[in-house]
């Protein structure tokens, strides 16, 4: 038989389980963070609209000049004998249409210039994304680094609590003095401080990430995950240079700017040519005595005489603009190579620092700490020796974690310099 009072605890358990599930953290990998960023970052989305606006300008650039429609009415008379105005007596009407004819492929050159402007806008958008992705990657690495430092701090605190438990037992047995136990107890403050500092740094890194993602999720429900390690495999600097010259969007935009400037110069030359205007009209003149001249048609051609204004200024300006953009392209290429060299040197230097830690220092610090601890517990080493060994261990482990963070940041910097993720 079903009883309602038995249902209440079960329902409570279900509700609590649902609430706990809702409070679970959403852990994101780097590809997920990047995809979320590209879909939600407001700065990137606003610049995407700028590219679309540039495409819309292509429509405007290819439009033909509008024709002109005119209507003239003349010959309205007042009757001489009676002083009566007769608006349609002797009046003739002339509707007309005129059209400007553009020569020298002006319209196609305008379209070509607009399309090249769109290519520059797309390259500039890719360069903005490159810069923002570096900021995102840097914040992601900071969060991973903060998590690693926090885990190290918690492990050190747990280890020290184990040492304190053993030391209290030894004190009760009369194996160590009160002053030694007090010094060990006081040392725990440093480990507690490390944990609190690491937690603050982790929350700060998460806040920065959420800001870049334009995400209002609670910090406690947001987390990141990923490999926190270094890779000794590094390609040669020349290979990174070649990739950068082929893929950097800002260099591509500089090259496209030279091409667009050349098209603008062609357009300036075309705009210096003469564009005729063709006109045609029809006239109805009821006051003429010639019955064959009541309805007439006519055509005309209007050709401006480009004697003084032949667009000389724009021709010279666009020609100079070609040279200016060529110089900017050279400067952009030099900057690309400089960025790659700088990023490569930083990454290589960090790897040189990391290798001895992996090969020697990490294992050595553990052996020294464990050996001195064993000696201290058996009376073969002093408390000061043990504290120094523990301090050295903590310093070496923390330095290694921070160096891995420096490596990942340097890798992100080299990726930004190259223009794509060559190092994961």
Secondary structure, DSSP 8 states (H G I E B T S, - for coil): ---HHHHHHHHHHHHHHHHHHHTS-EEE-HHHHHHHHHHH-HHHHHHHHHHHHHHHHHHHHT-----EEEEEEE--EE-TTT--EETTSS-EEEEEEEEE---TTHHHHHHHHHHHHHHHHHHHHHHHHHHHHHHHHHHHHHHHHHHHHHHHHHHHHHHHHHHHHHHHHHHHTTSS-HHHHHHHHHHHHHHHHHHHHHHHHHHHHHHHHHHHHT----GGGEEE------------HHHHHHHHHHH-HHHHHHHHHHHHHHHHHHHHHHHTS---EEEEEEEEETT-S-GGGSEEEEEEEE----SS-SSHHHHHHHHHHHHHHHHHHHHHHHHHHHHHHHHHHHHHHHHHHHHHIIIIIHHHHHHHHHHHHHHHHTTSS-HHHHHHHHHHHHHHHHHHHHHHHHHHHHHHHHHHHHTS-S--
